[in-house]
Amino acid sequence: MASKFVLDLAERAGWTGAEAALGLVVVDLANVPVWWAAPVALVAASAKSWVAKHLGRKGTASTLPAERDPASGAIA
């Protein structure tokens, strides 16, 4: 597998895990039903993408550096 693909895969999987964990922590602290974790994770994912769009690689929701982001060009 190409190294840029592996980095992109790891970034996406890592952020998904972090957003899911955040959703579970929030619903546990708020003492609400666990199904609320999904909407909380959705809000976290949307917020991460918005921040990454403005602070990360322009025009993408990636937090990878431009030289490692597959959206920057051909995957090695």
C-alpha positions as CSV (number, residue, x, y, z in Angstrom):
1,M,0.0,0.0,0.0
2,A,1.1,3.5,-0.7
3,S,2.4,5.4,2.4
4,K,0.1,8.4,1.7
5,F,-2.9,6.1,1.6
6,V,-1.9,4.5,4.9
7,L,-1.5,7.9,6.5
8,D,-4.9,9.0,5.2
9,L,-6.5,5.8,6.4
10,A,-4.9,6.2,9.8
11,E,-5.9,9.8,10.1
12,R,-9.6,9.0,9.2
13,A,-9.7,6.0,11.5
14,G,-8.1,8.0,14.4
15,W,-10.4,10.9,14.1
16,T,-13.5,8.6,13.9
17,G,-12.4,6.8,17.0
18,A,-11.8,10.0,18.9
19,E,-15.1,11.5,17.8
20,A,-17.0,8.3,18.9
21,A,-15.1,8.3,22.2
22,L,-16.0,11.9,22.7
23,G,-19.7,11.2,22.0
24,L,-19.7,8.4,24.6
25,V,-18.0,10.5,27.2
26,V,-20.4,13.4,26.7
27,V,-23.5,11.2,27.0
28,D,-22.1,9.5,30.1
29,L,-21.4,12.8,31.7
30,A,-24.8,14.2,30.7
31,N,-26.5,11.1,31.9
32,V,-28.6,10.8,28.7
33,P,-29.3,7.6,26.6
34,V,-26.3,6.2,24.8
35,W,-27.9,6.7,21.3
36,W,-27.2,10.4,21.7
37,A,-23.5,9.5,21.2
38,A,-24.1,9.3,17.4
39,P,-25.4,12.9,17.0
40,V,-22.7,14.2,19.4
41,A,-20.0,12.4,17.3
42,L,-21.6,13.9,14.1
43,V,-21.3,17.4,15.6
44,A,-17.7,16.7,16.6
45,A,-16.8,15.4,13.1
46,S,-18.4,18.4,11.5
47,A,-16.6,20.8,13.8
48,K,-13.2,19.0,13.1
49,S,-13.8,19.3,9.4
50,W,-14.6,22.9,9.5
51,V,-11.5,23.7,11.6
52,A,-9.3,21.5,9.4
53,K,-10.7,23.3,6.3
54,H,-9.6,26.7,7.7
55,L,-6.3,25.6,9.5
56,G,-5.2,22.5,7.5
57,R,-4.8,21.9,3.8
58,K,-6.9,24.4,1.9
59,G,-10.0,23.0,0.3
60,T,-10.0,19.7,2.2
61,A,-11.1,18.4,5.6
62,S,-7.7,16.7,6.1
63,T,-5.5,17.4,9.0
64,L,-2.5,15.8,7.3
65,P,0.3,18.1,6.1
66,A,0.0,19.1,2.5
67,E,3.1,17.0,1.4
68,R,1.4,13.8,2.9
69,D,-2.2,14.5,2.0
70,P,-3.4,12.4,-0.9
71,A,-5.6,15.3,-2.1
72,S,-2.4,17.2,-2.8
73,G,-1.5,15.2,-5.9
74,A,-0.5,11.7,-7.0
75,I,-0.2,9.1,-4.3
76,A,3.2,7.6,-4.2
